[in-house]
Amino acid sequence: MNVQEKTFARQLFQNKILKADGQIFEDIFSAIMYYAEADFQQIKPWGNIGDRKNDGYIKSKGIFYQVYAPEDIRKSYKNVLSKLKKDFYGLKTQWSPVNEFYFVVNDKYKGVNADCEKIIQEIKISQNLNNAGFLTAKDIENTLFKLDDDQVLSITGFIPDPAYIKDLDYSILNEVIGHIMKLPLNKNDKLRIVLPDWNEKIKLNVLSESVSQLLSNGCFQLHSLDEYLKDNSDFLADSLRDKMNEVYSQEKENKSGDELFWSIVNSASPKAEQMYQTSVIVIMSKYFETCDIFEEPMQEGVK
């Protein structure tokens, strides 16, 4: 991201943080940590056992997080101190080993009271922890902007810069691209996606193995795309299909094979950058499968 894009992304993130209380804040924190730490695991309350004072942890490192998001931390100062001590000692009796402990607080960029820092450092020393401390909105933001651009945008959300929109006729396409770019990686999507067998169509359209793989990768987000289209009007889905078909029809006049594929990607992308192009390929995989773009092999008995 350039400076302007990063500035805008930060504003989006800060607006999310300022509005995030309770579970919403915990989910934002967990989404960032899933990207930042491969072994991070969020712990959700379960029945009458709750979360056993553990909102998330990195098991391989013995690092534990407890999350607290009051509406106004300045009015909840005494609650912060009480919850900090109660949660840590409750955690220590149920999880092991505890090497590091962090109390994640949505301070909404207001900071934490000095007494809070004093208490957590006393816990660190008395319990012989490798490290302990508070993580506030500032710390979470710092972690966020160490991630890859596409990961950052999946957290902050994305609205295309009007300066880069080529034509008002592309507004529907850009809306859907923006939605796809906000989607987090979902480990469970692989269980719901059955990759289509389109070998014959790949051969007919003289597409390479690398292009076939890109289309297959795009399929892994089709469930989320279809859910989005289902939750919106028919106009959105129809307009998206028609726009992709229009781009295909224009580009196929003097191109074929991989050259045609990449011309569609570049024509449909608001910007010639990977995170935009990857989102376009997700859309292309949908209409490649439904045969709205590229030639379809003739079925037996069909003339």
C-alpha positions in Angstrom: 0.0 0.0 0.0 1.1 3.5 -0.7 0.9 6.3 2.0 -2.6 7.4 1.0 -3.9 3.8 1.0 -2.4 3.1 4.4 -3.8 6.3 5.8 -7.2 5.4 4.6 -6.9 1.8 5.9 -5.9 3.1 9.3 -8.9 5.3 9.5 -11.2 2.4 8.6 -9.5 0.2 11.3 -9.7 2.9 13.9 -13.4 3.5 13.2 -14.0 -0.3 13.7 -12.1 -0.2 17.0 -14.0 2.9 18.3 -17.3 1.1 17.8 -16.2 -2.4 18.9 -17.3 -3.5 22.4 -17.5 -7.0 23.8 -17.4 -9.9 21.4 -16.9 -7.7 18.3 -13.6 -6.5 19.6 -12.5 -10.0 20.5 -13.3 -11.2 17.0 -11.3 -8.4 15.4 -8.3 -9.1 17.7 -8.6 -12.9 16.9 -8.8 -12.3 13.2 -5.6 -10.3 13.2 -3.8 -12.9 15.4 -4.8 -15.7 13.1 -2.8 -13.9 10.4 0.1 -12.8 12.7 0.6 -16.2 14.5 0.1 -19.4 12.7 -0.6 -21.4 15.9 -3.0 -18.9 17.4 -6.3 -20.4 18.5 -9.3 -18.4 19.7 -11.2 -20.0 22.6 -15.0 -19.5 22.6 -17.2 -19.9 25.7 -18.8 -23.4 25.7 -21.8 -24.3 27.8 -21.3 -24.0 31.5 -17.5 -24.3 31.4 -17.1 -21.0 29.6 -13.7 -20.3 28.1 -11.8 -21.2 31.3 -10.4 -17.6 31.5 -8.7 -18.1 28.1 -9.9 -16.0 25.1 -7.0 -17.2 22.9 -3.6 -18.7 23.0 -0.5 -19.9 21.2 -0.2 -23.4 22.6 3.3 -24.0 21.2 4.7 -21.0 23.0 2.5 -21.0 26.1 1.3 -17.5 25.4 -2.2 -16.7 26.6 -4.6 -13.7 26.0 -7.6 -12.5 27.9 -9.7 -9.9 26.1 -11.7 -7.1 27.7 -13.7 -4.4 25.8 -15.7 -2.1 28.0 -17.7 0.8 26.5 -15.5 3.3 28.3 -12.3 2.2 29.9 -11.9 5.3 32.0 -15.2 4.6 33.7 -14.3 0.9 34.1 -10.9 1.4 35.7 -11.7 -0.6 38.9 -13.3 -3.4 36.8 -10.1 -3.6 34.7 -8.0 -4.2 37.8 -10.5 -6.7 39.3 -10.9 -8.6 36.0 -7.1 -8.7 35.3 -6.3 -10.4 38.6 -9.4 -12.7 38.6 -8.8 -13.8 35.0 -5.1 -14.5 35.3 -5.3 -16.6 38.5 -8.3 -18.4 37.0 -6.3 -19.1 33.9 -3.3 -20.3 35.8 -5.3 -23.0 37.6 -6.7 -24.5 34.3 -4.0 -24.1 31.7 -0.4 -25.1 31.6 2.3 -24.0 31.0 1.7 -20.3 31.1 4.9 -18.7 29.9 3.4 -15.3 28.9 0.2 -13.5 29.6 -1.4 -10.5 27.9 -4.5 -8.6 28.9 -5.9 -7.3 25.6 -8.0 -4.1 26.3 -9.9 -2.0 23.9 -8.8 1.3 25.3 -10.1 3.1 22.2 -6.7 4.8 22.0 -7.1 6.3 25.5 -4.3 4.3 27.2 -4.5 2.3 30.5 -4.1 3.5 34.1 -0.6 3.3 35.6 -2.0 1.0 38.4 -3.1 -1.5 35.8 0.5 -1.7 34.4 1.8 -2.0 38.0 -0.5 -5.0 38.8 0.4 -6.9 35.7 4.1 -6.5 36.2 3.7 -7.7 39.8 2.0 -10.8 38.4 4.8 -11.3 35.9 7.4 -11.3 38.7 5.5 -13.3 41.3 4.5 -16.0 38.8 7.9 -16.1 37.1 6.5 -15.4 33.6 8.8 -14.7 30.7 6.6 -11.7 29.8 3.3 -10.1 30.6 1.6 -6.9 29.7 -1.3 -5.0 28.3 -2.1 -5.0 24.6 -4.2 -1.9 23.6 -5.7 -0.7 20.4 -2.3 0.9 19.4 -0.5 -2.5 19.8 -3.2 -4.3 17.8 -2.9 -1.7 15.1 0.9 -2.1 15.0 0.4 -5.9 14.6 -2.1 -5.3 11.8 0.2 -3.2 9.7 3.0 -5.8 9.8 0.7 -8.1 7.8 0.5 -8.4 4.0 -1.6 -5.8 2.3 -4.4 -8.3 1.4 -4.6 -9.4 5.0 -4.7 -5.8 6.2 -7.6 -5.1 3.9 -9.5 -8.2 4.9 -9.6 -6.7 8.4 -10.1 -3.0 7.6 -12.5 -3.5 4.7 -12.1 -1.9 1.3 -13.8 0.9 -0.7 -12.3 1.5 -4.2 -10.7 4.9 -4.7 -13.0 6.7 -7.2 -9.8 8.0 -8.9 -9.1 4.4 -10.0 -12.6 3.4 -11.2 -12.3 3.3 -15.0 -16.0 3.7 -15.8 -19.3 4.2 -13.8 -20.5 1.1 -15.6 -17.9 -0.9 -13.6 -19.5 0.1 -10.2 -21.2 -3.2 -9.7 -18.0 -5.1 -10.5 -16.0 -2.9 -8.1 -18.6 -3.4 -5.4 -18.2 -7.2 -5.6 -14.4 -7.0 -5.9 -14.5 -4.9 -2.7 -16.6 -7.5 -1.0 -14.3 -10.3 -1.9 -11.2 -8.4 -0.8 -12.8 -8.0 2.7 -13.3 -11.8 3.1 -11.0 -13.5 5.6 -9.4 -16.8 4.7 -11.7 -19.6 5.8 -10.2 -22.9 6.7 -13.6 -24.6 6.5 -14.3 -23.5 2.9 -12.3 -26.5 1.5 -14.9 -28.7 3.1 -17.8 -27.0 1.3 -16.1 -26.6 -2.2 -16.0 -29.4 -4.8 -13.7 -28.3 -7.5 -15.3 -28.5 -11.0 -13.9 -30.9 -13.6 -13.3 -28.4 -16.4 -10.4 -30.1 -18.1 -12.2 -30.2 -21.5 -13.0 -26.5 -21.3 -9.4 -25.7 -20.4 -8.2 -27.6 -23.4 -10.7 -26.1 -25.8 -9.8 -22.6 -24.8 -6.1 -23.4 -24.9 -5.4 -22.3 -21.3 -2.3 -23.3 -19.5 -2.0 -25.4 -16.3 -1.0 -22.3 -14.4 -4.2 -20.5 -15.4 -6.2 -23.6 -14.6 -4.7 -23.5 -11.1 -5.6 -19.9 -10.6 -9.2 -20.6 -11.5 -9.3 -23.6 -9.2 -7.9 -21.4 -6.4 -10.6 -18.9 -7.1 -13.2 -21.6 -6.5 -12.3 -21.8 -2.8 -14.0 -18.4 -2.2 -17.0 -19.1 -4.4 -19.2 -20.1 -1.4 -18.7 -16.6 0.2 -19.3 -14.9 -3.2 -22.5 -16.9 -3.8 -23.7 -16.1 -0.3 -23.1 -12.4 -0.9 -25.0 -12.5 -4.2 -27.9 -14.4 -2.6 -28.2 -11.8 0.1 -28.5 -9.0 -2.5 -31.0 -8.2 -5.3 -31.1 -10.1 -8.5 -30.0 -6.9 -10.2 -26.6 -7.2 -8.6 -26.0 -10.8 -9.7 -27.4 -10.2 -13.2 -25.4 -7.0 -13.7 -22.2 -8.7 -12.5 -22.7 -11.6 -14.9 -23.5 -9.3 -17.8 -20.5 -7.1 -17.1 -18.1 -10.1 -17.0 -19.6 -11.4 -20.3 -19.3 -8.0 -21.8 -15.6 -7.8 -20.9 -15.0 -11.3 -22.3 -16.8 -10.5 -25.5 -14.8 -7.4 -26.1 -11.4 -9.0 -25.3 -12.0 -12.2 -27.3 -12.2 -10.2 -30.6 -8.4 -10.3 -31.0 -7.1 -12.5 -28.2 -7.2 -16.2 -27.1 -5.7 -18.6 -24.6 -3.7 -17.2 -21.7 -3.5 -13.8 -23.4 -7.3 -13.6 -23.3 -7.5 -14.7 -19.7 -5.0 -12.0 -18.5 -6.7 -9.3 -20.6 -10.0 -10.0 -18.8 -8.2 -9.9 -15.5 -6.6 -6.6 -16.3 -9.7 -5.0 -17.8 -11.9 -5.9 -14.8 -9.4 -4.9 -12.1 -9.7 -1.4 -10.7 -5.9 -1.4 -10.2 -3.1 -3.7 -11.7 -2.2 -5.1 -8.3 -2.3 -8.6 -7.0 -5.0 -8.2 -4.4 -7.4 -6.7 -6.9 -6.6 -9.2 -9.6 -7.0 -12.2 -7.2 -10.5 -11.0 -6.4 -11.3 -10.7 -10.1 -10.2 -14.3 -10.7 -12.6 -15.4 -8.0 -15.4 -13.8 -10.0 -14.0 -15.3 -13.2 -14.0 -18.8 -11.8 -17.7 -18.5 -11.1 -18.5 -17.5 -14.7 -16.0 -19.9 -16.2 -17.8 -22.7 -14.4 -21.3 -21.5 -15.5 -19.9 -20.9 -19.1 -20.8 -17.2 -19.2 -17.1 -16.6 -20.2 -14.9 -18.7 -22.5 -16.1 -21.3 -25.0 -18.0 -24.4 -23.8 -17.3 -27.9 -25.1 -20.1 -29.3 -27.1 -22.0 -32.1 -25.3 -22.7 -35.3 -27.1 -25.9 -35.2 -29.0 -26.0 -31.4 -29.0 -25.6 -29.6 -32.3 
